[in-house]
Structures are given as structure tokens and as C-alpha cells.
Amino acid sequence: MGYDIWMMGIGVYSRPARPVVHHIVERDENPDLAYDLDNLITVSIDSHAEIHSLYKKDKPAALERIKAGIAEFQKRFGGD
């Protein structure tokens, strides 16, 4: 893996850069969060596919890793 999927919260993605938006809480699960910025992260196309694969296998673990990526973003760059 040439990228760190769990650093997605700080915008690290593979090249060529073609980021997509990932809904942490999926739209089908809670449509009210579809445009909530706290529920969105940018990821690479490859990361997005991997996230959804992990959601199917162990969603709580995947969500914890996303949370860790967001925490790393906040640590490195401050703010929310």
C-alpha cells in the first residue's frame, strides 16, 4: 500500500490526486448527515474502496481508525 488510508483526515492520498468525499456515517444510514462537514472526509479512490470493504468486515474498527486519522489531522494542523 503506497498510502496511509488512515491518514485520510489530513488529505494524504495517492497520486494522481483525484480525491473523493467519504461519508463517515453513510447516507443511507442517516440522510440528515449527508452535507454535515463533520461527517465528511476526503480520500483517494483506492482508499474509498478500501474503507467500504472494511465497513463490511468490521465497521466499528474502521470508524475508530477514521477517528484516529482525524485526530492526527487536528494534532498536526490544529483546529477542528
N, C-alpha and C positions, 0 to 999 in steps of 0.2 A: 504494500500500500504506500503510494507516494505522497500521501497527505494524511493529516490527522483529523479524522471525521469529528472527533470530539472537541476540536478547536474551532468548530464551525461558528460558534458565537462571536469569534473575533475575525471572521471573514477570511479564514485561511482556506483556500480551495485550490484544486489542481488547475493546471493550465491546459488548454486555453481557458481563460476565465469566462465562464458562462454561468453565473450564479442563478439559482432559483430560490424561491421562497418556500420554506417549510413551515407548516402549521404544527406547532408542538402538540396542542390538542386539536385533533383532526376536525375538519369542517363538518363531516357527517356526525361526529360525536357531539359537537357544540357549535352550531352555526353562528351563534352570537359572538363568538371569538374570532370569526373569520378575518376581521380587519383590526383586531386588537394588536397593537405593536408589541406588547409583552408576550404575545403568543406566536410571534413570527421570528424566524432566523433565516439568514442567507446561507446557502450551502451549494456545493458543486452538484452537478447532475449525478455523478457517481456516489457522492455522499448521500444524496436524497434517496437513491435506490437502496443503499445500504441501511439507512435509517428505517425505511419501511420494512425491509427484510427483518431487521432486529425487532421492530414493533410486533411483528407476527410471532417471533420466538419468545421474547421476554421484554414486553413493553415497559414494566417498571424499571428494569435495569437500563434500558435505553433512555428513559426520561431522566434518570439520575445522571447519566453520562452527559446528556444535553445540559442539565443544570450545572454540572461541573465546567463545561465549556463556557457557559455564560458567566459563571463566577470568575473564570480565568480572564475573560474579557474585562470584567469590572476591575479585577486586580491590576491588570496591565494598563488599562486606559482610563480608569475611574468612571464615575457616573453610573447611570443605570442603563 
